[in-house]
């Protein structure tokens, strides 16, 4: 990780409260979409937080969001390891069953311009404190067929696709790094390469050791128009703007951990921050303390989602 002295920003406006654990923000059309894990809702709201709507409920807990080219919504259903699809008439159907490809919950997802979905998963029982085991990404093709698509990664999580559609960038929450892959014509991936490295990979995979050795536990992320990556730190550090190669260009520090971030809004310069005191399921599901905040940034959104 390369560090200079990036400018810090502690100003962020709270636009939504009373949530359990918000994740996976997306600017789509003229609205923000995001999920609230433990109320099982996919939500949307206007640019300023007004007109909060429940778009659908996902009993097995929603996570990543994306859209097919015809406008149908794809939603990760975490705990039963399925991808759901909301049809144009509002009905919700199963798009893909990934339970044979992932033994533990699914998490974030990015959908490419052709409608192919790249899906991450935990790889181990995080809430039980198991050792942090690696797991491959899953590709869901447009017909719902699915297969493993990468070497095992260390908690593949937030992911984005560059504007030219040629590169997939994936946060590895317990790998101390962000990885990149060339996207081939059929949607398969080339070899993994380092996009940014924050510290060495821990050889001891005991969860508390991995967490202690994580300089940045990269969680949700979003690209800007310059090709830099906004990265939320799941262990409570500042939200970082990172250049390819690892240079830290900017930090956003507020009085809460941030678990996902995404540039968007009418001019692309609102950085949506998903904030909560921690990521412990028993605490977050019991107390609605999560918030959504916006910080203003200078360079607008880029790439997908």
C-alpha atoms as one frame of an Amber mdcrd trajectory, in Angstrom:
protein
   0.000   0.000   0.000   1.383   3.378  -1.021   0.528   6.289   1.246   1.090
   9.983   0.820  -0.899  12.442   2.904  -4.382  12.225   1.402  -6.922  14.884
   2.277  -9.376  13.881   4.997 -13.091  14.630   5.035 -15.271  14.207   8.108
 -18.416  15.831   6.719 -21.293  13.509   5.895 -25.037  14.147   5.931 -27.374
  11.549   7.451 -30.246  10.808   5.060 -31.825   7.656   6.565 -31.953   6.150
  10.060 -33.641   3.269  11.864 -32.071   0.534   9.732 -30.565  -2.772  10.889
 -27.581  -3.161   8.521 -27.566  -1.442   5.147 -25.517  -2.739   2.222 -25.068
  -2.804  -1.568 -26.045   0.747  -2.618 -26.791   1.308  -6.299 -27.866   4.438
  -8.203 -30.301   3.271 -10.870 -32.543   5.472 -12.966 -33.240   8.399 -10.697
 -33.282   6.547  -7.367 -30.948   4.960  -4.864 -31.457   1.238  -4.240 -29.963
  -0.600  -1.273 -30.723  -3.455   1.109 -31.351  -3.698   4.838 -30.148  -7.149
   5.909 -32.166  -7.979   8.995 -35.458  -6.373   8.032 -35.094  -8.436   4.812
 -35.922  -5.482   2.582 -34.714  -4.155  -0.732 -35.293  -0.405  -0.471 -35.230
   2.587  -2.770 -35.343   6.328  -2.195 -35.008   9.608  -3.997 -31.652  11.333
  -4.300 -32.144  13.262  -1.040 -33.492  10.301   0.960 -37.164  11.160   0.478
 -39.875   8.701  -0.579 -38.326   5.605   1.018 -39.954   2.524  -0.510 -39.795
  -1.205   0.094 -39.251  -2.687  -3.366 -39.448  -6.304  -2.202 -38.720  -8.519
   0.769 -36.225 -11.386   0.719 -36.918 -13.839   3.579 -33.426 -15.400   3.381
 -31.771 -11.955   3.600 -30.970  -9.708   0.621 -27.514  -8.597  -0.463 -26.102
  -7.728  -3.909 -28.267  -5.964  -6.497 -28.071  -5.624 -10.273 -30.207  -5.247
 -13.375 -30.577  -7.269 -16.543 -30.445  -5.353 -19.835 -34.252  -5.375 -20.071
 -34.628  -3.750 -16.648 -35.436  -6.776 -14.515 -33.886  -6.643 -11.043 -31.560
  -9.359  -9.729 -31.178  -9.770  -5.955 -28.855 -12.009  -3.964 -30.725 -14.122
  -1.423 -27.914 -14.766   1.023 -28.801 -17.612   3.306 -30.483 -19.986   0.839
 -27.749 -19.118  -1.717 -30.036 -18.143  -4.552 -30.358 -15.271  -7.016 -33.881
 -13.915  -7.313 -35.295 -11.994 -10.263 -38.087  -9.444 -10.142 -40.015  -9.563
 -13.381 -41.325  -6.438 -15.058 -44.810  -7.157 -13.675 -43.426  -7.232 -10.128
 -43.469 -10.980  -9.541 -40.343 -12.500  -7.989 -38.926 -15.771  -9.316 -35.780
 -17.826  -8.827 -33.073 -16.869 -11.323 -30.351 -19.270 -10.126 -29.751 -21.731
  -7.300 -26.112 -21.564  -6.161 -26.420 -23.833  -3.132 -24.323 -26.557  -4.808
 -21.545 -24.016  -5.516 -21.437 -22.163  -2.173 -21.715 -23.821   1.222 -21.991
 -20.499   3.078 -23.934 -17.263   2.520 -23.654 -15.320  -0.706 -22.817 -11.610
  -0.470 -22.172  -8.922  -3.071 -22.717  -9.121  -6.823 -22.058  -7.116  -9.977
 -23.999  -7.608 -13.224 -22.336  -6.873 -16.559 -23.868  -5.231 -19.633 -24.891
  -8.626 -21.030 -26.708  -9.623 -17.821 -24.078 -12.004 -16.458 -23.721 -11.859
 -12.680 -20.460 -12.246 -10.733 -21.310 -13.348  -7.188 -19.164 -13.565  -4.057
 -19.708 -15.706  -0.967 -18.370 -16.018   2.557 -16.486 -19.332   2.235 -16.823
 -20.052   5.971 -19.151 -19.389   8.897 -18.215 -15.791   9.720 -20.702 -15.305
  12.544 -19.486 -18.482  14.285 -15.883 -17.262  14.086 -14.584 -20.122  11.936
 -11.178 -19.905  10.261 -11.199 -17.617   7.222 -11.188 -20.080   4.309 -10.895
 -18.993   0.645 -13.678 -19.545  -1.882 -14.092 -18.914  -5.635 -16.326 -16.392
  -7.358 -19.434 -17.714  -9.089 -20.604 -16.662 -12.555 -24.338 -16.783 -13.230
 -25.023 -16.664 -16.951 -28.079 -15.033 -18.483 -29.971 -18.358 -18.594 -29.407
 -18.937 -14.851 -26.706 -21.563 -15.297 -23.794 -21.084 -12.909 -20.204 -22.186
 -12.365 -17.100 -21.354 -10.392 -15.125 -18.726 -12.282 -11.944 -17.911 -10.319
  -9.284 -19.313  -8.070 -10.248 -19.290  -4.365 -10.332 -15.758  -2.926 -10.309
 -14.565   0.659 -13.942 -13.513   1.202 -14.743 -12.093  -2.247 -17.047  -9.180
  -1.537 -17.676  -5.801  -3.191 -17.020  -5.915  -6.924 -17.117  -3.568  -9.906
 -16.594  -3.683 -13.654 -14.599  -1.022 -15.484 -16.450   1.182 -18.023 -15.022
  -0.720 -21.008 -16.441  -3.967 -19.608 -13.043  -5.641 -19.745 -11.942  -5.818
 -16.095 -13.587  -7.191 -12.957 -12.258  -5.733  -9.687 -13.038  -7.596  -6.443
 -12.456  -6.699  -2.799 -11.066  -9.568  -0.704 -12.200  -8.642   2.789  -9.865
 -11.054   4.573  -7.094 -11.019   1.969  -5.620  -7.544   2.650  -6.033  -6.793
  -1.042  -8.173  -5.908  -4.042  -7.877  -8.280  -7.011  -8.542  -7.811 -10.721
  -9.356 -10.157 -13.598  -9.614  -9.710 -17.345 -13.166 -10.525 -18.504 -13.093
 -12.758 -21.578 -15.657 -12.830 -24.393 -17.712 -15.649 -22.846 -17.715 -13.989
 -19.410 -14.994 -16.223 -17.987 -12.016 -14.657 -16.260  -8.295 -14.514 -16.872
  -5.791 -15.087 -14.051  -6.071 -13.112 -10.829  -3.716 -10.172 -10.382  -3.178
  -7.660  -7.603  -5.039  -4.379  -8.125  -4.097  -3.004  -4.697  -2.329  -4.647
  -1.756  -2.806  -3.207   1.737  -0.595  -5.655   3.614   0.673  -9.250   3.574
  -1.718 -12.181   3.407  -1.932 -13.822   6.829  -0.753 -17.427   6.738  -2.592
 -18.059  10.003  -6.255 -18.131   8.972  -7.700 -17.965  12.497 -10.279 -15.214
  12.185  -9.056 -13.007  15.015  -5.482 -13.219  13.685  -6.621 -12.390  10.142
  -8.583  -9.395  11.431  -5.649  -8.190  13.529  -3.335  -8.347  10.509  -5.760
  -6.646   8.108  -4.573  -3.153   7.269  -7.800  -2.660   5.281 -10.655  -5.170
   5.294 -12.093  -4.122   1.946 -15.873  -4.572   1.905 -18.250  -2.688  -0.417
 -16.756  -0.535  -3.158 -17.481   1.713  -6.129 -15.489   3.161  -9.016 -15.148
   6.808  -9.922 -14.758   8.206 -13.440 -10.962   8.381 -13.077 -10.759   4.619
 -12.483 -10.067   4.956  -8.762 -11.902   2.786  -6.243 -13.822   3.901  -3.173
 -13.378   1.156  -0.553 -15.215   0.687   2.747 -13.246  -0.958   5.572 -15.313
  -3.622   7.379 -13.162  -3.320  10.517 -14.030   0.325  11.016 -11.245   2.268
   9.340 -11.849   5.275   7.110 -13.460   4.909   3.714 -10.628   5.165   1.196
 -10.241   6.342  -2.372  -7.596   3.992  -3.782  -5.694   4.190  -7.064  -4.657
   1.068  -8.933  -1.385   0.024  -7.342  -2.570   0.931  -3.842  -1.956   4.667
  -3.420  -4.453   6.200  -0.998  -5.820   9.375  -2.585  -8.452  10.414  -0.054
  -9.962   9.359   3.259 -13.488   9.904   4.540 -13.575   9.511   8.321 -16.855
   9.748  10.220 -18.049   8.668  13.658 -19.211   5.242  12.463 -17.809   2.228
  10.675 -18.791   2.065   6.991 -19.468  -1.296   5.332 -20.321  -0.271   1.775
 -19.976   2.823  -0.378 -20.941   3.880  -3.885 -20.717   7.142  -5.864 -23.964
   8.172  -7.504 -26.860  10.599  -7.331 -27.994  13.106  -9.977 -24.469  14.342
 -10.701 -22.647  11.167  -9.627 -20.870  12.980  -6.787 -22.797  11.761  -3.745
 -20.871   9.018  -1.962 -23.471   6.734  -0.361 -22.132   5.364   2.951 -23.708
   2.342   4.671 -23.010   2.853   8.374 -23.487   0.634  11.438 -21.756   0.145
  14.808 -20.436  -3.322  13.800 -21.278  -6.318  11.605 -22.289  -8.767  14.357
 -25.590 -10.326  13.297 -27.095 -10.833  16.757 -26.537  -7.166  17.642 -27.581
  -5.613  14.333 -30.720  -7.740  13.985 -31.857  -6.733  17.472 -31.304  -2.965
  17.351 -32.033  -0.622  14.401 -28.931   1.562  14.694 -27.736   1.594  11.079
 -27.792   4.785   9.035 -27.253   5.983   5.496 -25.038   9.031   5.020 -23.810
  10.997   2.030 -20.416  12.636   1.569 -19.729  14.913  -1.408 -16.867  13.935
  -3.692 -15.202  15.720  -6.596 -15.086  12.971  -9.235 -18.349  11.278 -10.278
 -19.274   7.627 -10.510 -17.758   5.363 -13.140 -18.164   1.788 -14.348 -20.655
  -0.796 -13.079 -22.655  -1.018 -10.867
